[in-house]
Amino acid sequence: MSFSLIPATNSDENAEKPVASVANAPVTVYEETAADIYNEIHLDQYGLSLAAFEYAWAGYQKLLEEDKLNNDQYLTICDFSQPSGNRRLYIIDAANRELIKNTFVAHGKNSGYIYANSFSNKPESLQSSLGFFVTRSTYIGKHGLSLRIDGLEKGINDNAMKRTIVIHGADYVNAGRAVKGNFMGRSWGCPAVPAKESNEIIKTIKDGTCFFIYHTDKNYLAGSKILND
């Protein structure tokens, strides 16, 4: 991979802390493995919390058990608990225990400004949806190469295909905005990534990999059957 990584150097003391964190729950085999990988990859240096990774890893393992992933090599985490000026998209090579990409990603226009704090599964809401998705096929649309993602959680994100929630490149998502202290431009609900990086991101995680959009939202964390069943 030719991806470049820049460790996170900024933090926000006012950011909401994870609720019902699995880090505070009895340790399971999945959580112990997650903590090992988290420390091995040094994900804390890139701004990702242990709680976010543990939730992602637990869901990823469940989807593997249920044979819902055609490609188990990559786990992508989109951490919407962080402000939009952070590099809050993480592509992890689970097979080789390596972070191969850490970059910017937009949230939906009606989900918030600097922080995403409102989420929806409804068509025309222009909000992001939380939870676990599996990547599907690519197509060429108005944003160029784009990647369909299929929501796996009923009532939470299962309208993603109907809403045309896809991963695509956007000029309003870039490092220049972060350097100037601006929040990223916002999408119509899609996890849009920097235009110059989108093709490589899409080609890496397409066709059946796990894509997880995380937030400390109590309703999601308590209501997700993937995380709680």
ZABA-253613 format. One record per atom (N, C-alpha, C): x, y, z; residue in three letters. Coordinates in steps of 0.001 Angstrom, whole numbers, padded with zeros to 6 digits, always signed. Layout:
% ZABA-253613
XYZALA...
***
This chain:
% ZABA-253613
+000831-001198+000000MET+000000+000000+000000MET+000871+001255+000000MET+000415+002280-000686SER+001167+003527-000745SER+000560+004602+000138SER-000402+004215+000998PHE-001028+005185+001883PHE-000002+005788+002821PHE-000172+007060+003142SER+000678+007722+004128SER-000143+008022+005364SER+000517+008005+006527LEU-000173+008210+007786LEU+000430+009373+008537LEU-000443+010172+009167ILE-000005+011286+010005ILE-000665+011119+011364ILE+000117+010827+012417PRO-000481+010649+013739PRO-001259+011881+014174PRO-002319+011657+014931ALA-003113+012768+015444ALA-002289+013570+016432ALA-002373+014885+016319THR-001639+015757+017236THR-002567+016640+018032THR-003862+016620+017681ASN-004811+017471+018394ASN-005843+016636+019117ASN-006369+017151+020206SER-007426+016488+020948SER-008393+017544+021417SER-009608+017132+021736ASP-010620+018075+022179ASP-011108+017652+023551ASP-010792+018440+024561GLU-011154+018077+025917GLU-012648+018119+026150GLU-013378+018788+025253ASN-014820+018901+025411ASN-015584+017800+024689ASN-014840+016929+023996ALA-015501+015858+023270ALA-016215+014933+024248ALA-017380+014463+023852GLU-018163+013583+024707GLU-017429+012278+024914GLU-017397+011792+026144LYS-016711+010554+026443LYS-017614+009369+026122LYS-017018+008227+025711PRO-017827+007057+025380PRO-018689+006614+026548PRO-019904+006223+026234VAL-020806+005720+027267VAL-020863+004207+027170VAL-021181+003573+028275ALA-021304+002122+028312ALA-020132+001456+027609ALA-018939+002005+027809SER-017772+001528+027088SER-017469+000083+027428SER-017182-000713+026380VAL-016793-002085+026629VAL-015471-002133+027371VAL-014737-001016+027370ALA-013484-000983+028109ALA-013731-001107+029605ALA-014938-000769+030070ASN-015283-000851+031478ASN-016098-002097+031814ASN-016355-002924+030803ALA-017141-004127+031002ALA-016214-005309+031257ALA-016758-006452+031725PRO-015922-007642+031896PRO-015212-007995+030600PRO-013946-008344+030693VAL-013144-008605+029498VAL-013563-009923+028858VAL-013828-009896+027565THR-014120-011105+026809THR-012930-011400+025911THR-012983-012535+025235VAL-011900-012892+024322VAL-011759-011845+023233VAL-012909-011375+022664TYR-012861-010379+021606TYR-012229-009083+022113TYR-012627-008647+023299GLU-012123-007389+023831GLU-010636-007468+024136GLU-010198-008609+024657GLU-008781-008765+024951GLU-007970-008720+023667GLU-008469-009379+022639THR-007802-009341+021344THR-007802-007923+020790THR-008932-007229+020915ALA-009023-005860+020432ALA-008004-004970+021127ALA-007873-005089+022435ALA-006918-004276+023178ALA-005496-004571+022722ALA-005197-005835+022471ASP-003859-006213+021997ASP-003553-005554+020656ASP-004526-005627+019743ILE-004314-005052+018409ILE-004231-003532+018498ILE-005116-002951+019286TYR-005124-001493+019480TYR-003747-001004+019944TYR-003177-001687+020908ASN-001865-001292+021434ASN-000745-001587+020451ASN-000861-002695+019751GLU+000174-003059+018790GLU+000261-002054+017647GLU-000887-001581+017190ILE-000924-000630+016075ILE-000720+000808+016563ILE-000802+001021+017887HIS-000662+002359+018481HIS-001753+003302+017979HIS-002981+002796+017980LEU-004085+003594+017462LEU-004365+004833+018299LEU-003936+004829+019554ASP-004114+006022+020381ASP-003361+007207+019804ASP-002256+006947+019129GLN-001469+008032+018533GLN-002189+008678+017344GLN-003198+008006+016837TYR-003948+008520+015694TYR-005336+009014+016091TYR-005576+009142+017397GLY-006806+009755+017872GLY-007992+008840+018054GLY-007827+007542+017814LEU-008944+006612+017967LEU-008953+006064+019390LEU-010105+006125+020054SER-010205+005630+021424SER-010249+004110+021443SER-009836+003547+022563LEU-009911+002098+022740LEU-011359+001633+022666LEU-012289+002396+023265ALA-013699+002009+023236ALA-014209+001906+021804ALA-013883+002888+020962ALA-014338+002859+019570ALA-013810+001627+018854ALA-012544+001296+019091PHE-011967+000138+018414PHE-012567-001162+018938PHE-012824-001228+020231GLU-013417-002441+020792GLU-014815-002694+020231GLU-015611-001651+020116TYR-016930-001813+019511TYR-016783-002287+018061TYR-015888-001658+017328ALA-015682-002016+015926ALA-015226-003459+015791ALA-014294-003859+016635TRP-013730-005217+016557TRP-014781-006262+016916TRP-015588-005987+017939ALA-016628-006929+018347ALA-017631-007143+017214ALA-018060-006045+016575GLY-018995-006158+015467GLY-018386-006859+014272GLY-017146-006546+013979TYR-016419-007187+012875TYR-016366-008700+013086TYR-016052-009120+014306GLN-015987-010546+014605GLN-017358-011217+014433GLN-018405-010539+014843LYS-019745-011112+014702LYS-020123-011267+013233LYS-019787-010263+012421LEU-020088-010360+010997LEU-019293-011483+010340LEU-018083-011723+010814LEU-017301-012853+010316LEU-017991-014171+010673LEU-018445-014279+011912GLU-019122-015497+012363GLU-020382-015763+011546GLU-021065-014693+011165GLU-022317-014828+010410GLU-022084-014876+008906GLU-020811-014904+008500ASP-020419-015029+007094ASP-021012-013911+006233ASP-020961-012686+006756LYS-021517-011547+006030LYS-020459-010705+005319LYS-019199-011104+005443LEU-018112-010363+004802LEU-017460-011220+003729LEU-017399-010703+002526ASN-016711-011412+001449ASN-015203-011206+001511ASN-014797-010149+002188ASN-013378-009820+002317ASN-013126-009440+003771ASN-012438-010281+004496ASP-012226-010041+005924ASP-010908-009327+006230ASP-010195-008892+005198GLN-008877-008300+005440GLN-008964-006918+006069GLN-009973-006136+005691TYR-010009-004741+006106TYR-011198-004428+007018TYR-010912-003633+008015LEU-011924-003078+008916LEU-011776-001563+008864LEU-012809-000878+008404THR-012781+000577+008313THR-013652+001167+009409THR-013099+002133+010132ILE-013826+002796+011209ILE-013943+004275+010893ILE-015164+004762+010905CYS-015449+006179+010710CYS-015917+006700+012070CYS-015104+007477+012742ASP-015361+007865+014135ASP-015989+009252+014210ASP-017325+009285+014224PHE-018029+010559+014270PHE-018167+011122+015678PHE-017496+010534+016652SER-017418+011179+017970SER-016347+012263+017974SER-015497+012267+016968GLN-014450+013274+016831GLN-014948+014446+015985GLN-014358+015630+016152PRO-014737+016768+015311PRO-014312+016551+013868PRO-014988+017218+012957SER-014765+016964+011531SER-013384+017375+011045SER-012686+018227+011802GLY-011343+018625+011408GLY-010283+017600+011734GLY-010664+016531+012435ASN-009733+015449+012747ASN-009698+014428+011616ASN-008597+013719+011553ARG-008499+012575+010643ARG-009221+011411+011323ARG-010490+011265+011054ARG-011319+010338+011820ARG-011802+009128+011020ARG-011166+008876+009882LEU-011408+007650+009122LEU-010169+006771+009220LEU-010373+005529+009607TYR-009271+004593+009830TYR-009508+003322+009024TYR-008556+002981+008167ILE-008619+001706+007455ILE-007553+000802+008051ILE-008009-000285+008637ILE-007113-001204+009335ILE-007026-002513+008573ILE-005818-002924+008301ASP-005567-004236+007715ASP-005574-005226+008875ASP-006720-005868+009089ALA-006879-006756+010240ALA-006004-007990+010111ALA-005767-008439+008898ALA-004969-009640+008691ALA-003515-009427+009106ALA-003015-008226+008851ASN-001610-007931+009146ASN-001426-006991+010329ASN-002533-006667+010994ARG-002489-005782+012155ARG-001728-004495+011836ARG-002282-003755+010905GLU-001610-002547+010434GLU-002647-001481+010077GLU-002401-000252+010480LEU-003218+000886+010053LEU-002655+001373+008738LEU-003448+001286+007676ILE-002920+001655+006367ILE-003430+003000+005878ILE-004442+003544+006552LYS-004967+004840+006126LYS-005649+005542+007290LYS-005346+006826+007443ASN-006002+007667+008446ASN-006216+009031+007808ASN-007466+009381+007533THR-007725+010606+006795THR-009047+011231+007231THR-009451+012262+006532PHE-010657+013021+006855PHE-011896+012372+006238PHE-013031+012643+006857VAL-014306+012152+006317VAL-015422+013091+006773VAL-016353+013351+005868ALA-017460+014266+006160ALA-018649+013526+006762ALA-019439+014259+007557HIS-020729+013729+007994HIS-021848+014497+007281HIS-023071+014066+007507GLY-024210+014641+006815GLY-024508+016077+007222GLY-025039+016829+006285LYS-025345+018246+006478LYS-026221+018491+007695LYS-027233+017653+007901ASN-028157+017846+009012ASN-027781+017056+010265ASN-026564+016517+010273SER-026095+015806+011464SER-025351+016722+012429SER-024931+017884+011962GLY-024213+018803+012824GLY-023169+019585+012058GLY-022457+020453+012768TYR-021433+021285+012147TYR-020046+020703+012428TYR-019374+021198+013439ILE-018058+020649+013770ILE-018193+019209+014243ILE-019197+018979+015080TYR-019469+017626+015574TYR-020762+017101+014969TYR-020769+015821+014659ALA-022014+015148+014299ALA-022719+014745+015582ALA-023978+015104+015711ASN-024705+014776+016942ASN-026146+014340+016694ASN-026536+014200+015433SER-027891+013781+015095SER-027814+012815+013912SER-028501+011697+014032PHE-028363+010636+013027PHE-029734+010109+012612PHE-029814+009623+011393SER-031104+009165+010884SER-030926+008077+009830SER-031950+007260+009722ASN-032031+006228+008693ASN-033056+006607+007630ASN-033652+007801+007760LYS-034756+008209+006892LYS-034271+008816+005576LYS-034912+008461+004471PRO-034612+009104+003191PRO-034846+010613+003280PRO-034045+011366+002571GLU-034142+012827+002491GLU-033782+013539+003796GLU-033279+012829+004773SER-032934+013465+006051SER-031637+014267+005974SER-030786+013945+005013LEU-029459+014555+004874LEU-028629+014368+006149LEU-028897+013277+006857GLN-028140+012944+008057GLN-027359+011651+007846GLN-026298+011515+008618SER-025522+010280+008600SER-026258+009207+009391SER-025955+007957+009070SER-026445+006819+009836SER-025268+006165+010538SER-025523+005642+011720LEU-024484+004949+012481LEU-024513+003454+012181LEU-023518+002756+012713GLY-023555+001302+012708GLY-022684+000613+011677GLY-022979-000678+011521PHE-022167-001547+010670PHE-022758-001666+009268PHE-021862-001544+008307PHE-022193-001684+006894PHE-021223-002689+006279PHE-021598-003220+005136VAL-020658-003988+004334VAL-020532-003276+002993VAL-019314-003136+002514THR-019115-002459+001231THR-019566-003366+000092THR-020091-002754-000933ARG-020560-003511-002093ARG-019765-003112-003337ARG-020456-002908-004447SER-019802-002639-005722SER-019545-001155-005934SER-018722-000859-006892THR-018418+000522-007262THR-019228+000918-008502THR-019307+002218-008730TYR-019926+002739-009938TYR-019365+004135-010192TYR-019560+004635-011371ILE-019134+005989-011716ILE-020355+006893-011679ILE-020338+007880-010786GLY-021451+008807-010644GLY-020993+010241-010770GLY-021779+011159-010250LYS-021449+012580-010380LYS-020203+012952-009595LYS-019824+012125-008631HIS-018602+012364-007866HIS-017452+011487-008352HIS-017603+010866-009514GLY-016576+009959-010007GLY-016754+008575-009418GLY-015660+007866-009229LEU-015732+006525-008666LEU-016363+006585-007271LEU-017400+005793-007058SER-018127+005779-005791SER-018354+004338-005359SER-018557+004153-004053LEU-018681+002813-003492LEU-019973+002681-002690LEU-020813+001746-003083ARG-022045+001483-002350ARG-021732+000813-001008ARG-022477+001195+000022ILE-022373+000515+001311ILE-023764+000085+001747ILE-023855-001119+002256ASP-025128-001739+002591ASP-025284-001789+004113ASP-026267-001069+004641GLY-026494-001050+006079GLY-027050-002368+006589GLY-026456-002901+007657LEU-026816-004211+008174LEU-027704-004157+009411LEU-028045-002943+009876GLU-028782-002827+011133GLU-030181-002251+010883GLU-031172-003115+011088LYS-032567-002751+010801LYS-033000-001570+011657LYS-033570-000569+010991GLY-034064+000613+011678GLY-032990+001620+012029GLY-031745+001259+011795ILE-030622+002135+012137ILE-029916+002638+010881ILE-029636+001705+009954ASN-028940+002114+008727ASN-029337+001285+007507ASN-030405+000488+007630ASP-030742-000433+006541ASP-031369+000250+005323ASP-031556+001552+005387ASN-032019+002295+004208ASN-030867+002901+003404ASN-029640+002526+003748ALA-028477+003146+003106ALA-028493+003001+001589ALA-028814+001811+001098MET-028830+001608-000353MET-029965+002417-000984MET-031110+002424-000326LYS-032265+003191-000815LYS-031959+004682-000837LYS-031204+005160+000155ARG-030850+006576+000263ARG-029654+006940-000611ARG-029045+005967-001256THR-027814+006151-002032THR-026711+006742-001147THR-026556+006161+000022ILE-025445+006526+000895ILE-024220+005768+000415ILE-023242+006486-000073VAL-022068+005866-000683VAL-020800+006580-000211VAL-019685+005929-000426ILE-018387+006545-000186ILE-017931+007166-001503ILE-017633+008455-001457HIS-017197+009144-002673HIS-016218+010252-002302HIS-015515+010737-003281GLY-014591+011838-003060GLY-015306+013169-003112GLY-014779+014156-002381ALA-015369+015493-002371ALA-014291+016541-002151ALA-014373+017630-002904ASP-013399+018715-002760ASP-013538+019441-001431ASP-014706+019336-000794TYR-014922+020044+000469TYR-014369+019277+001679TYR-013693+018165+001423VAL-013029+017395+002483VAL-011542+017379+002161VAL-010762+018134+002915ASN-009332+018205+002610ASN-008543+018754+003797ASN-007247+018504+003775ALA-006365+018913+004872ALA-006289+020428+005002ALA-006446+021145+003889GLY-006367+022595+003932GLY-007399+023214+004855GLY-008594+022664+004856ARG-009644+023178+005731ARG-009275+022958+007196ARG-008684+021806+007474ALA-008289+021500+008850ALA-007179+022431+009322ALA-006217+022692+008455VAL-005100+023581+008802VAL-005612+024976+009142VAL-006640+025425+008433LYS-007214+026751+008676LYS-008159+026776+009870LYS-008387+025602+010466GLY-009270+025537+011621GLY-010741+025467+011268GLY-011037+025188+010003ASN-012431+025104+009565ASN-012964+023683+009709ASN-014271+023546+009930PHE-014847+022208+009893PHE-014987+021795+008432PHE-015046+020485+008207MET-015172+019982+006849MET-016529+020340+006267MET-016562+020454+004956GLY-017855+020585+004306GLY-018670+019336+004597GLY-019974+019453+004458ARG-020829+018337+004830ARG-021559+017768+003615ARG-021872+016487+003703SER-022500+015775+002601SER-024016+015706+002790SER-024670+014948+001941TRP-026102+014695+002092TRP-026341+013407+002887TRP-025352+012999+003635GLY-025448+011787+004445GLY-024351+010790+004148GLY-023609+011017+003080CYS-022541+010098+002690CYS-021255+010353+003482CYS-020498+009295+003782PRO-019168+009478+004368PRO-018174+009842+003259PRO-018190+011111+002872ALA-017342+011589+001781ALA-015908+011760+002258ALA-014962+011422+001394VAL-013534+011453+001727VAL-012807+012417+000780VAL-011545+012758+001077PRO-010826+013680+000195PRO-010786+013182-001253PRO-011071+014082-002182ALA-011159+013706-003594ALA-009874+013061-004099ALA-008730+013568-003653LYS-007449+013051-004137LYS-007123+011659-003594LYS-007837+011245-002564GLU-007573+009947-001948GLU-008680+008934-002197GLU-009780+009381-002764SER-010975+008539-002825SER-010796+007271-003659SER-010171+007371-004815ASN-010035+006192-005672ASN-009265+005074-004979ASN-008188+005441-004323GLU-007375+004424-003656GLU-008114+003823-002462GLU-008821+004664-001721ILE-009617+004172-000591ILE-010682+003200-001084ILE-011423+003610-002086ILE-012522+002793-002604ILE-012029+001464-003157ILE-010952+001493-003911LYS-010426+000254-004496LYS-009906-000693-003425LYS-009472-000145-002300THR-008955-000984-001222THR-010067-001691-000466THR-011147-000982-000152ILE-012149-001552+000764ILE-013421-002028+000067ILE-013484-002015-001240LYS-014685-002427-001969LYS-014944-003932-001828LYS-016144-004333-002248ASP-016494-005745-002421ASP-016467-006577-001146ASP-017205-006115-000133GLY-017467-007009+000984GLY-016657-006835+002239GLY-016108-005650+002494THR-015376-005414+003733THR-016283-004738+004763THR-015833-004745+005998CYS-016609-004161+007102CYS-016342-002669+007219CYS-017426-001894+007277PHE-017346-000444+007417PHE-018223-000061+008603PHE-017635+000575+009614PHE-018343+000889+010857PHE-018323+002388+011115PHE-019503+002976+011258ILE-019614+004387+011622ILE-019957+004455+013112ILE-019040+005010+013876TYR-019121+005010+015343TYR-019476+006384+015901TYR-020202+006355+017008HIS-020439+007541+017814HIS-020785+007070+019216HIS-020666+007951+020192THR-021000+007602+021563THR-022506+007662+021831THR-023294+007819+020792ASP-024745+007914+020895ASP-025327+006746+021712ASP-025988+007074+022827LYS-026490+006047+023745LYS-027539+005163+023095LYS-028408+005755+022299ASN-029466+004975+021659ASN-028877+003921+020731ASN-027852+004308+019980TYR-027242+003331+019078TYR-026519+002229+019850TYR-025689+002604+020796LEU-024895+001617+021515LEU-025767+000624+022282LEU-026913+001091+022773ALA-027816+000200+023503ALA-028727-000590+022556ALA-028990-000023+021376GLY-029969-000626+020483GLY-029407-001505+019391GLY-028110-001471+019165SER-027508-002259+018101SER-027538-003754+018435SER-028214-004536+017617LYS-028247-005981+017849LYS-026898-006619+017539LYS-026156-006031+016639ILE-024833-006571+016334ILE-023925-006465+017551ILE-024047-005371+018294LEU-023190-005175+019464LEU-023736-005832+020717LEU-025049-006082+020765ASN-025642-006523+022025ASN-026221-007931+022026ASN-026448-008535+020876ASP-027024-009894+020851ASP-025940-010949+021068ASP
***
